[in-house]
Amino acid sequence: MTLAGKKIAVLIAPRGTEDPEFKKPKEAVEAAGATVTVVGIETGEARTNNGDLDPGSSYNVDKAVTEVSASDFDGLVIPGGTVGADKLRSNPEIVAFVKSFFEEAKPVGVICHGPWLLVEADVLKGRTITSYSSIRKDIENAGGTWVDQEVVTDKGLVTSRKPDDLPAFCAKIVEEFAEGKHPEQARSA
């Protein structure tokens, strides 16, 4: 699969995004030929975690969410991390940015605690997804069907549970991003 000419946004929190869940999908879409823009609450440096407490790495945030829109991109990656996902879901601009990918029928890849942003964006009604098991009830209360699988694809929405699932997740997001828009994606927006 090639993503040549595709532009992909990857979200990152100022602190607390799970390092491999940010780094590995970013590397996968870049290796497939995509141009990646790291989007955060604000520009500058972001620090990731390995688990909830161990420090990860520092990454540059290319664009603040207020400087971009879904129309600038062909797809979106939402990494997990308990702290990072919680920080991102509490930002109205990030939530609106996420929702707009669904409104524009663009593919979205989400892993671990990242689906908290989908709950906040109110885009889970009638969708089947997976996530880290502790947020199962949040997903079900938002109208989604939760399943315990390595990777789940639901018409442009790709989800996985945890860092162990990254090989399957990365392969599937590259495939979905290569396919482009999924008209059914907009049904839950």
C-alpha positions as YAML, in Angstrom:
chain: A
units: angstrom
residues:
- id: 1
  name: MET
  ca: [0.00, 0.00, 0.00]
- id: 2
  name: THR
  ca: [1.24, 3.45, -0.81]
- id: 3
  name: LEU
  ca: [0.19, 6.68, 0.84]
- id: 4
  name: ALA
  ca: [2.14, 8.91, -1.55]
- id: 5
  name: GLY
  ca: [0.43, 12.28, -1.75]
- id: 6
  name: LYS
  ca: [-1.67, 11.62, 1.38]
- id: 7
  name: LYS
  ca: [-1.57, 13.98, 4.35]
- id: 8
  name: ILE
  ca: [-2.13, 12.42, 7.76]
- id: 9
  name: ALA
  ca: [-2.62, 14.21, 11.09]
- id: 10
  name: VAL
  ca: [-1.35, 12.54, 14.26]
- id: 11
  name: LEU
  ca: [-2.60, 13.92, 17.57]
- id: 12
  name: ILE
  ca: [-0.39, 14.35, 20.62]
- id: 13
  name: ALA
  ca: [-1.12, 15.72, 24.09]
- id: 14
  name: PRO
  ca: [1.25, 18.20, 25.76]
- id: 15
  name: ARG
  ca: [2.08, 15.35, 28.19]
- id: 16
  name: GLY
  ca: [1.01, 11.75, 28.59]
- id: 17
  name: THR
  ca: [0.46, 10.32, 25.11]
- id: 18
  name: GLU
  ca: [1.66, 6.69, 25.06]
- id: 19
  name: ASP
  ca: [5.04, 6.78, 23.28]
- id: 20
  name: PRO
  ca: [4.81, 3.65, 21.07]
- id: 21
  name: GLU
  ca: [1.17, 4.40, 20.20]
- id: 22
  name: PHE
  ca: [2.32, 7.78, 18.84]
- id: 23
  name: LYS
  ca: [5.66, 6.77, 17.34]
- id: 24
  name: LYS
  ca: [4.84, 3.47, 15.59]
- id: 25
  name: PRO
  ca: [1.72, 4.62, 13.63]
- id: 26
  name: LYS
  ca: [3.53, 7.84, 12.65]
- id: 27
  name: GLU
  ca: [6.48, 5.80, 11.35]
- id: 28
  name: ALA
  ca: [4.16, 3.37, 9.54]
- id: 29
  name: VAL
  ca: [2.29, 6.03, 7.57]
- id: 30
  name: GLU
  ca: [5.52, 7.90, 6.80]
- id: 31
  name: ALA
  ca: [7.13, 4.66, 5.57]
- id: 32
  name: ALA
  ca: [4.12, 4.18, 3.28]
- id: 33
  name: GLY
  ca: [4.76, 7.63, 1.77]
- id: 34
  name: ALA
  ca: [2.39, 9.92, 3.67]
- id: 35
  name: THR
  ca: [3.24, 13.41, 4.86]
- id: 36
  name: VAL
  ca: [2.57, 13.59, 8.60]
- id: 37
  name: THR
  ca: [1.65, 16.64, 10.62]
- id: 38
  name: VAL
  ca: [1.77, 16.34, 14.41]
- id: 39
  name: VAL
  ca: [-1.21, 18.25, 15.81]
- id: 40
  name: GLY
  ca: [-1.60, 19.28, 19.44]
- id: 41
  name: ILE
  ca: [-3.37, 21.72, 21.69]
- id: 42
  name: GLU
  ca: [-0.52, 24.15, 21.07]
- id: 43
  name: THR
  ca: [2.78, 24.13, 19.21]
- id: 44
  name: GLY
  ca: [6.09, 23.49, 20.90]
- id: 45
  name: GLU
  ca: [7.37, 20.35, 22.58]
- id: 46
  name: ALA
  ca: [5.23, 17.45, 23.79]
- id: 47
  name: ARG
  ca: [6.40, 14.73, 26.18]
- id: 48
  name: THR
  ca: [5.15, 11.17, 25.88]
- id: 49
  name: ASN
  ca: [4.92, 8.43, 28.51]
- id: 50
  name: ASN
  ca: [5.65, 4.72, 28.55]
- id: 51
  name: GLY
  ca: [2.74, 3.58, 30.67]
- id: 52
  name: ASP
  ca: [1.17, 6.07, 33.03]
- id: 53
  name: LEU
  ca: [4.30, 6.99, 34.98]
- id: 54
  name: ASP
  ca: [7.50, 6.33, 33.03]
- id: 55
  name: PRO
  ca: [8.71, 9.20, 30.85]
- id: 56
  name: GLY
  ca: [8.88, 8.67, 27.10]
- id: 57
  name: SER
  ca: [10.38, 11.02, 24.54]
- id: 58
  name: SER
  ca: [10.00, 14.62, 23.38]
- id: 59
  name: TYR
  ca: [8.35, 15.42, 20.06]
- id: 60
  name: ASN
  ca: [7.77, 18.63, 18.17]
- id: 61
  name: VAL
  ca: [4.14, 19.67, 17.67]
- id: 62
  name: ASP
  ca: [3.95, 20.96, 14.08]
- id: 63
  name: LYS
  ca: [0.57, 22.69, 14.29]
- id: 64
  name: ALA
  ca: [-1.86, 23.77, 16.98]
- id: 65
  name: VAL
  ca: [-5.36, 22.43, 16.45]
- id: 66
  name: THR
  ca: [-6.59, 26.01, 15.93]
- id: 67
  name: GLU
  ca: [-4.31, 26.28, 12.85]
- id: 68
  name: VAL
  ca: [-5.69, 23.26, 10.97]
- id: 69
  name: SER
  ca: [-8.91, 21.58, 9.89]
- id: 70
  name: ALA
  ca: [-9.90, 18.10, 8.77]
- id: 71
  name: SER
  ca: [-10.08, 19.39, 5.19]
- id: 72
  name: ASP
  ca: [-6.26, 19.77, 5.32]
- id: 73
  name: PHE
  ca: [-5.81, 15.99, 5.77]
- id: 74
  name: ASP
  ca: [-6.70, 12.60, 4.33]
- id: 75
  name: GLY
  ca: [-6.75, 10.77, 7.67]
- id: 76
  name: LEU
  ca: [-6.24, 11.04, 11.42]
- id: 77
  name: VAL
  ca: [-4.37, 8.94, 14.02]
- id: 78
  name: ILE
  ca: [-5.37, 9.21, 17.67]
- id: 79
  name: PRO
  ca: [-2.87, 7.52, 19.99]
- id: 80
  name: GLY
  ca: [-3.74, 6.45, 23.51]
- id: 81
  name: GLY
  ca: [-2.21, 6.91, 26.90]
- id: 82
  name: THR
  ca: [-4.50, 7.44, 29.86]
- id: 83
  name: VAL
  ca: [-3.17, 10.87, 30.75]
- id: 84
  name: GLY
  ca: [-2.76, 12.09, 27.18]
- id: 85
  name: ALA
  ca: [-6.17, 10.93, 25.96]
- id: 86
  name: ASP
  ca: [-7.85, 12.52, 28.97]
- id: 87
  name: LYS
  ca: [-6.04, 15.81, 28.33]
- id: 88
  name: LEU
  ca: [-7.05, 15.81, 24.65]
- id: 89
  name: ARG
  ca: [-10.70, 14.94, 25.27]
- id: 90
  name: SER
  ca: [-11.05, 17.89, 27.62]
- id: 91
  name: ASN
  ca: [-10.11, 20.34, 24.84]
- id: 92
  name: PRO
  ca: [-13.16, 21.47, 22.80]
- id: 93
  name: GLU
  ca: [-11.06, 22.36, 19.73]
- id: 94
  name: ILE
  ca: [-9.48, 18.89, 19.64]
- id: 95
  name: VAL
  ca: [-12.90, 17.24, 20.03]
- id: 96
  name: ALA
  ca: [-14.35, 19.35, 17.19]
- id: 97
  name: PHE
  ca: [-11.31, 18.51, 15.02]
- id: 98
  name: VAL
  ca: [-11.87, 14.77, 15.62]
- id: 99
  name: LYS
  ca: [-15.60, 15.02, 14.88]
- id: 100
  name: SER
  ca: [-14.93, 16.84, 11.61]
- id: 101
  name: PHE
  ca: [-13.04, 13.82, 10.22]
- id: 102
  name: PHE
  ca: [-16.22, 11.79, 10.65]
- id: 103
  name: GLU
  ca: [-18.36, 14.54, 9.10]
- id: 104
  name: GLU
  ca: [-16.00, 14.57, 6.09]
- id: 105
  name: ALA
  ca: [-16.04, 10.72, 5.87]
- id: 106
  name: LYS
  ca: [-12.27, 10.48, 6.31]
- id: 107
  name: PRO
  ca: [-10.54, 7.45, 7.85]
- id: 108
  name: VAL
  ca: [-9.51, 7.58, 11.50]
- id: 109
  name: GLY
  ca: [-7.23, 5.21, 13.46]
- id: 110
  name: VAL
  ca: [-7.56, 5.11, 17.26]
- id: 111
  name: ILE
  ca: [-5.79, 2.95, 19.84]
- id: 112
  name: CYS
  ca: [-5.97, 2.19, 23.57]
- id: 113
  name: HIS
  ca: [-7.58, 5.09, 25.52]
- id: 114
  name: GLY
  ca: [-7.86, 7.20, 22.34]
- id: 115
  name: PRO
  ca: [-11.55, 6.25, 21.90]
- id: 116
  name: TRP
  ca: [-12.32, 8.62, 24.80]
- id: 117
  name: LEU
  ca: [-12.08, 11.34, 22.13]
- id: 118
  name: LEU
  ca: [-14.68, 9.50, 20.04]
- id: 119
  name: VAL
  ca: [-16.97, 9.39, 23.08]
- id: 120
  name: GLU
  ca: [-16.55, 13.16, 23.55]
- id: 121
  name: ALA
  ca: [-17.07, 13.79, 19.82]
- id: 122
  name: ASP
  ca: [-20.30, 11.76, 19.96]
- id: 123
  name: VAL
  ca: [-19.42, 9.61, 16.93]
- id: 124
  name: LEU
  ca: [-19.87, 6.10, 18.32]
- id: 125
  name: LYS
  ca: [-23.57, 5.44, 17.87]
- id: 126
  name: GLY
  ca: [-23.94, 2.22, 15.89]
- id: 127
  name: ARG
  ca: [-20.18, 1.66, 15.60]
- id: 128
  name: THR
  ca: [-18.24, -1.48, 16.54]
- id: 129
  name: ILE
  ca: [-14.83, -0.77, 18.05]
- id: 130
  name: THR
  ca: [-12.22, -2.02, 20.47]
- id: 131
  name: SER
  ca: [-10.08, -0.17, 23.00]
- id: 132
  name: TYR
  ca: [-8.28, -0.66, 26.26]
- id: 133
  name: SER
  ca: [-10.74, -2.75, 28.26]
- id: 134
  name: SER
  ca: [-11.18, -0.24, 31.11]
- id: 135
  name: ILE
  ca: [-13.10, 2.19, 28.87]
- id: 136
  name: ARG
  ca: [-15.55, -0.42, 27.56]
- id: 137
  name: LYS
  ca: [-18.50, 1.04, 29.50]
- id: 138
  name: ASP
  ca: [-17.73, 4.56, 28.27]
- id: 139
  name: ILE
  ca: [-17.94, 3.28, 24.69]
- id: 140
  name: GLU
  ca: [-21.13, 1.32, 25.30]
- id: 141
  name: ASN
  ca: [-22.75, 4.28, 27.09]
- id: 142
  name: ALA
  ca: [-21.91, 6.40, 24.03]
- id: 143
  name: GLY
  ca: [-23.80, 3.97, 21.76]
- id: 144
  name: GLY
  ca: [-20.92, 1.87, 20.50]
- id: 145
  name: THR
  ca: [-20.50, -1.90, 20.52]
- id: 146
  name: TRP
  ca: [-17.24, -2.94, 22.20]
- id: 147
  name: VAL
  ca: [-15.38, -6.11, 21.20]
- id: 148
  name: ASP
  ca: [-12.14, -7.61, 22.50]
- id: 149
  name: GLN
  ca: [-10.09, -7.98, 19.30]
- id: 150
  name: GLU
  ca: [-6.60, -7.01, 18.20]
- id: 151
  name: VAL
  ca: [-7.88, -4.67, 15.50]
- id: 152
  name: VAL
  ca: [-11.40, -3.73, 14.40]
- id: 153
  name: THR
  ca: [-12.34, -1.89, 11.22]
- id: 154
  name: ASP
  ca: [-15.78, -0.32, 10.87]
- id: 155
  name: LYS
  ca: [-16.14, 1.54, 7.56]
- id: 156
  name: GLY
  ca: [-13.12, 3.80, 7.87]
- id: 157
  name: LEU
  ca: [-12.70, 3.64, 11.65]
- id: 158
  name: VAL
  ca: [-9.79, 1.46, 12.79]
- id: 159
  name: THR
  ca: [-9.36, 0.68, 16.50]
- id: 160
  name: SER
  ca: [-6.99, -1.42, 18.60]
- id: 161
  name: ARG
  ca: [-6.59, -2.21, 22.29]
- id: 162
  name: LYS
  ca: [-2.99, -1.66, 23.40]
- id: 163
  name: PRO
  ca: [0.67, -1.39, 22.34]
- id: 164
  name: ASP
  ca: [0.88, -5.15, 21.73]
- id: 165
  name: ASP
  ca: [-1.63, -4.65, 18.90]
- id: 166
  name: LEU
  ca: [0.47, -2.03, 17.08]
- id: 167
  name: PRO
  ca: [1.66, -4.26, 14.18]
- id: 168
  name: ALA
  ca: [-1.93, -5.11, 13.20]
- id: 169
  name: PHE
  ca: [-3.13, -1.55, 13.88]
- id: 170
  name: CYS
  ca: [-0.39, 0.05, 11.77]
- id: 171
  name: ALA
  ca: [-1.00, -2.28, 8.85]
- id: 172
  name: LYS
  ca: [-4.74, -1.63, 8.93]
- id: 173
  name: ILE
  ca: [-4.50, 2.17, 9.17]
- id: 174
  name: VAL
  ca: [-2.20, 2.25, 6.16]
- id: 175
  name: GLU
  ca: [-4.77, 0.16, 4.26]
- id: 176
  name: GLU
  ca: [-7.72, 2.35, 5.28]
- id: 177
  name: PHE
  ca: [-5.86, 5.61, 4.58]
- id: 178
  name: ALA
  ca: [-4.92, 4.27, 1.13]
- id: 179
  name: GLU
  ca: [-8.60, 3.52, 0.40]
- id: 180
  name: GLY
  ca: [-9.51, 7.15, 1.14]
- id: 181
  name: LYS
  ca: [-12.90, 8.45, 2.12]
- id: 182
  name: HIS
  ca: [-15.52, 6.06, 3.47]
- id: 183
  name: PRO
  ca: [-19.02, 7.54, 2.97]
- id: 184
  name: GLU
  ca: [-20.38, 5.38, 5.81]
- id: 185
  name: GLN
  ca: [-17.98, 7.13, 8.21]
- id: 186
  name: ALA
  ca: [-20.22, 10.20, 8.23]
- id: 187
  name: ARG
  ca: [-23.25, 8.25, 9.44]
- id: 188
  name: SER
  ca: [-22.21, 8.52, 13.08]
- id: 189
  name: ALA
  ca: [-21.25, 12.20, 13.03]
...
